[in-house]
């Protein structure tokens, strides 16, 4: 294929002011296990700096990278301790991503935008908390599913030269079990519960069989032929119950 390295290693952007979200996103060394884990959830993807970087490159291809850039700028603002710098960064974030005059304006509903405008009267580390949450949910709901099916993500996985068949037998078996449970519409907890129920029933049957045998041993001391005949029947029933339990 002629593909060398990760396509997401050259992300860059010029920012106005002093807010530089990418400064806090120095990526870890990529591994197949890391990139594969990004399929688990959007939270998992965003927990990796490399995941954020790759996802940002994908958003850039969709002309919506302002969403993750805004989210990262908010994360940097939360880490700022100096009050003067914090107010300056809040102003820059507002001008870059909230102002209707900005080419990188993020999409917020009127309620959240009103909250931000109110908070800007006295900026804090959490001035954009509601807006950041709304944009995060937007990316998780709208962009993340497309990212997982994109050529960007597929080529990053393929660059390691590993297929899912190479992962290991245990994981493959677990995936097959999940698929079978999904086909039968049986939750994993339900399947485990059924197994536990069967085990409890087997234990109960064995206990009953044991006490029946003890009762028969004591009862056979009686000289009554009819009672001995009854004990013979109880023995057959006990043996049958034991066989059923073992099957």
Buried (B, 14 or more C-beta within 10 A) or exposed (E): EEEEEBBBEEBEEEBEEEBBBBEEBEBEEBEBEBBBBBEEEBEEBBEBBBBBBBBBBBBBEEEBBBBBBBBBBBBBBBEBEEEEEBBBBBBBBBBBBBEEEBEBBBEBEEEBBEBBEEBBEEBBBEBBBBBBEBBBEBBBEEBBEEBBEBEBBEBBBBBBEBEEEEBEEEEEEEEEEEEEBEEEEEEEEEBEEEEEEEEEEBEEBEEBBEEBBEEBEEBEEEEEEEEEEBBEEBBEEBEEBBEEBEE
